[in-house]
Amino acid sequence: MRTSIYDPGADYAIGIDVGGTKINAGIVGSNGETLLSVSLPTKAGSSTVGDRIAVAVQRLLDWVREQGEIERKGKEMSIRGIGIGTAGQVDWRTGAIRYASDLLPGYTGTPLKSDMEKRFGLPVVVDNDVNVLSLAEKHAGIGKGAKQMICLALGTGVGGVLVNDGKIVHGVWGGAGEIGHLSVDYRGLPCICGGRGCLEAYASGTSIAKRMNERLAEAGADSLGGPLDTRATVDRWQAGDPLATAVMDEAIEALGSAISGLLHVFNPELVVIGGGLADVGEPLLSRIREETRKRTMPSFYDGVRIVLPSHGNYGGMIGAAMQLWEYR
Ligand SMILES: [Zn+2]
């Protein structure tokens, strides 16, 4: 029996993606390849979110140890450490959860990095779930070699990452890149942040569904079978439904406006658009490119690639693991 599976030069790391409903965890190699992954609900009984993360880590470590037993005559399997990308606001300096909504009860204030280092005796790096997406692209995806990159995640909310000179821009404590709260209309819709006309109020999956149902109600139309969700709204848009088209046009124009502003401010070479809404793919992307181009000086738009991410639903988990190559 060996005593440790830790090796700072190992070919693998543990990546953990902590979302509001589930935790995806995997053993990930430097090219983003995944040897083993597990998925479990974020909430279970009276367990804390930290306890649930520990359950996921333990399952992976048990597997790694088993491999070590099987291969003990050859090269034993080892790992670099644990990378976590999590929902909520992360204090990047300390790896603690600065704030999490009621979606993750009791999570605010959790000193995640120090807790996990104590539990497992391995190096732990923590960042928010959107920031790590950019690392999946940078190390093992379409962003390889890109120095100036913007990533957007269109999901329940709108998340963002700014990559400058190859590094994530964290700001003072780690909050930088909240592109969802960039205002695209200073007299626009009120937002939960206190602002008005935030991108998120138009272009998140939640907002798209909400605005679709408002339009249906205004039109006196019956949506049959209750309110529409984002998927149903997008399906109607693709089928040419005028109300859904109006809602999606607003979302896409808001995205074009925000991205144009970012192109003028950051002059990036790559814009990656991910999140659940981006599953629509090219029909959405081509409209976003069109609305961005209209609003951007040609010298800032020419040569910019606006693309989909490389790793779909596992980008968060892969990117979380990539922190062990990025920072250590
Ligand atoms: Zn806002």
Residues whose N, C-alpha, C, O or C-beta is under 5 A from the ligand:
A	BS01	ZN	G180 H181 C191 I192 C193 G195 C198
